[in-house]
């Protein structure tokens, strides 16, 4: 029921994590931090950050579609 931050990783590896998890019901992902410290956070539906993670995913998806 709580969010889990994955160790910082490269942009390419973060993207792989986001893509691999985006179709799993009940979780969302978001990136936090900056530079070499940027990391993916896996957010379950019940976590307070879930709405923010969904907003980030939707914004990312719309940028890819442009």
C-alpha positions in Angstrom: 0.0 0.0 0.0 2.9 2.4 -0.2 5.2 3.8 -2.9 8.6 2.3 -3.6 11.5 4.2 -5.1 13.9 2.3 -7.3 17.6 3.2 -7.2 18.6 6.1 -9.5 19.3 4.9 -13.1 19.9 6.2 -16.6 17.0 7.8 -18.6 17.0 4.7 -20.9 16.6 2.3 -18.0 13.9 4.5 -16.3 11.9 4.5 -19.6 12.1 0.7 -19.7 10.7 0.5 -16.2 7.9 2.9 -17.0 6.9 1.1 -20.2 7.1 -2.4 -18.6 4.7 -1.3 -15.8 2.3 1.0 -17.5 -0.3 -1.6 -18.4 -0.5 -3.2 -14.9 -3.7 -2.3 -13.2 -3.5 -0.7 -9.7 -0.1 0.8 -10.1 1.4 3.9 -11.7 5.0 5.1 -12.0 6.6 8.5 -11.9 10.1 9.9 -11.9 11.4 12.1 -9.2 14.7 13.8 -8.6 17.1 15.3 -11.1 20.2 14.5 -13.0 22.1 11.3 -12.0 19.8 11.0 -8.9 16.5 10.8 -10.9 14.7 7.6 -10.0 11.4 5.8 -10.7 8.8 5.5 -8.0 6.2 2.7 -8.3 3.0 3.9 -6.8 0.1 1.6 -5.8 -3.5 2.9 -6.3 -4.1 3.4 -2.6 -1.0 5.7 -2.1 -1.5 9.5 -1.8 0.9 10.0 -4.8 -1.2 7.9 -7.2 -3.0 10.9 -8.8 0.3 12.7 -9.4 1.8 9.5 -10.9 -1.2 9.2 -13.3 -0.8 12.9 -14.3 2.9 12.4 -15.1 2.1 9.2 -17.1 -0.6 11.0 -19.1 1.6 14.0 -19.8 4.4 11.7 -20.9 2.1 9.8 -23.1 0.8 12.9 -24.8 4.3 14.2 -25.5 5.2 10.9 -27.2 2.1 11.2 -29.4 3.1 14.6 -30.7 
